Amino acid sequence: MKVLVDGKKLDVPEGLAGREDILAFVREHAGAKGRVVRALSVDGTELDEESFAALSGGTEVDFTTGPVRELVNESLCEAQLYLANLSAGFERIADTLEGDKSAEGLGLLASAAEGVGWLLQVLHNCQVLLGLEDGEISDGGLTELKADLLRNLEDVSASVEEKKYLELAYRIRNGLLPDIHRLGGYLLSMQDASGSPLQ
């Protein structure tokens, strides 16, 4: 199979037989140049990486790459938008709990908690790609903020288990939400580090 990266032929070592080996080789090749694989097509048909790995035919694969910093900036922009929605979601949960609609609030809580996990994962992935340690971002307090978030999530969980819904609303408003808002500053700081302004 002929392998192209950004339209240019790439010589692939003879021993690479499987599609996953080719994909790993191209990722490494792109990474050495500060780039990541953004898309790929086989014989002109765009595929995702999983489909490419499972594909048995094809004569030519073309990988499209982009700068790591571009990917990081896009991810951080998406995380900023998500952060605003997540904050609004937690506000709504607290409102429903205070309004004696605990079933509705509890139904939303699991998704919102997963959202915090997603946000922390994006933050971590971007940190790795930028090569930044917790202490190098914003005021250097990211490690403490992560610990506070986890502690506040545990407190929220305890209130759910004890069926103390007004306490749960209070913990969301006065523990979890301030920490989530603080994450926004770290996202902006990382965006500055990526060299691209917030869009």
C-alpha positions in Angstrom: 0.0 0.0 0.0 1.3 3.4 -0.9 1.5 5.8 2.1 1.2 9.5 1.8 1.4 12.1 4.5 -0.1 15.5 3.6 0.0 14.4 -0.1 3.7 13.5 0.0 4.9 9.9 -0.3 6.3 8.4 2.9 8.7 5.5 2.8 7.4 2.9 5.2 9.8 0.2 6.5 9.3 -3.3 4.9 8.4 -5.0 8.2 5.2 -3.0 8.7 2.5 -5.4 7.5 -0.6 -4.4 9.5 -2.6 -1.3 9.2 -2.1 -0.6 12.9 1.7 -0.7 12.4 1.4 1.7 9.5 -0.8 4.0 11.6 1.7 3.9 14.5 4.6 4.6 12.2 2.8 7.6 10.7 1.9 8.9 14.1 5.5 8.7 15.2 6.7 10.4 12.0 4.2 13.2 12.4 4.9 13.6 16.2 8.6 14.0 15.5 7.6 17.1 13.5 5.2 18.5 16.1 2.2 17.3 14.2 -0.7 14.9 14.8 -2.8 12.8 12.4 -6.1 14.7 11.9 -7.7 12.6 9.1 -7.0 9.8 6.7 -8.4 8.6 3.4 -8.0 5.3 1.5 -8.3 5.6 -2.2 -10.0 8.9 -1.8 -12.5 7.7 0.8 -12.2 9.3 4.2 -12.1 6.8 7.1 -11.6 6.9 10.8 -8.6 5.2 12.3 -10.6 2.2 13.5 -12.1 1.5 10.1 -8.6 1.9 8.5 -7.2 -0.7 10.9 -10.0 -3.2 10.0 -9.8 -2.5 6.2 -8.4 -5.3 4.1 -8.2 -3.6 0.7 -7.0 -0.3 -0.7 -3.9 0.8 -2.7 -3.2 4.2 -1.3 -3.7 5.9 2.1 -3.2 9.6 2.6 -2.8 10.9 6.2 -3.6 14.5 6.8 -1.7 16.0 9.7 -1.9 19.3 11.6 0.2 21.1 14.2 -0.2 19.8 17.8 -0.8 23.4 19.0 -3.7 23.7 16.6 -5.3 20.6 18.0 -4.7 21.8 21.6 -6.2 25.2 20.8 -9.3 23.6 19.3 -9.7 21.3 22.3 -9.3 24.1 24.8 -11.9 26.3 22.9 -14.3 23.3 23.0 -13.5 22.8 26.7 -14.3 26.5 27.4 -17.7 26.2 25.8 -18.3 23.0 27.6 -17.3 24.6 30.9 -20.0 27.2 30.5 -22.6 24.5 29.8 -21.4 22.4 32.7 -21.7 25.3 35.1 -25.2 26.1 33.9 -26.1 22.4 34.3 -24.9 22.3 37.9 -26.8 25.5 38.6 -30.0 23.9 37.2 -29.4 20.8 39.3 -29.1 22.9 42.4 -32.2 24.8 41.4 -34.2 21.6 41.0 -33.0 20.2 44.3 -34.0 23.4 46.1 -37.3 23.4 44.3 -38.2 20.0 45.7 -37.6 18.3 42.3 -35.0 15.9 43.6 -35.7 13.1 41.1 -35.0 15.5 38.2 -31.9 16.9 39.8 -30.5 13.5 40.6 -31.1 12.4 37.1 -28.9 15.1 35.8 -26.2 14.8 38.4 -24.6 11.7 37.0 -24.1 13.2 33.6 -22.8 16.4 35.1 -20.3 14.5 37.2 -19.1 12.7 34.1 -18.7 16.1 32.5 -16.3 17.1 35.2 -14.3 14.0 34.4 -14.3 14.8 30.7 -13.1 18.3 31.4 -10.3 17.1 33.6 -9.2 14.6 30.9 -9.1 17.3 28.2 -7.1 19.5 30.5 -4.7 16.6 31.2 -4.3 15.7 27.5 -3.6 19.3 26.5 -1.1 19.6 29.3 0.7 16.5 28.0 0.7 17.8 24.5 2.0 21.2 25.5 4.6 19.6 27.9 3.3 21.6 30.9 3.3 20.6 34.6 0.5 21.6 36.9 2.7 24.3 38.5 3.4 25.9 35.2 -0.2 26.8 34.5 -1.8 30.1 35.6 -1.1 30.6 39.4 0.4 27.2 39.8 -2.5 25.8 41.9 -3.9 23.3 39.5 -2.9 20.3 41.6 -4.8 21.8 44.6 -7.8 22.6 42.4 -8.0 19.0 41.1 -7.8 17.7 44.7 -10.6 20.2 45.7 -12.7 19.1 42.8 -12.4 15.4 43.7 -13.1 16.2 47.4 -16.2 18.2 46.5 -17.4 15.4 44.2 -17.0 13.0 47.1 -19.0 15.4 49.3 -21.7 15.6 46.7 -21.8 11.8 46.5 -22.1 11.6 50.3 -25.1 14.0 50.3 -26.8 11.9 47.5 -26.3 8.7 49.5 -27.7 10.3 52.7 -30.6 11.8 50.7 -29.8 15.2 52.0 -30.9 17.2 48.9 -30.7 20.7 50.3 -27.2 20.0 51.5 -26.4 18.6 48.1 -27.6 21.8 46.4 -25.5 23.8 48.9 -22.4 21.7 48.2 -22.9 22.2 44.5 -23.3 25.9 44.7 -20.5 26.6 47.3 -18.0 23.8 46.7 -18.3 22.3 43.2 -19.3 25.4 41.1 -16.5 27.7 42.4 -14.0 25.0 41.5 -15.5 24.5 38.1 -15.3 28.3 37.5 -11.7 28.4 38.6 -10.9 25.7 35.9 -11.8 28.4 33.3 -8.7 30.4 34.3 -6.5 27.3 33.8 -8.0 26.6 30.4 -7.3 30.2 29.3 -3.7 30.0 30.7 -3.1 26.8 28.7 -4.5 28.5 25.6 -2.0 31.3 26.0 0.7 28.7 26.3 -0.5 27.1 23.1 0.3 30.3 21.3 -3.2 30.9 20.0 -5.7 33.4 21.2 -9.1 32.4 22.5 -11.6 32.5 19.6 
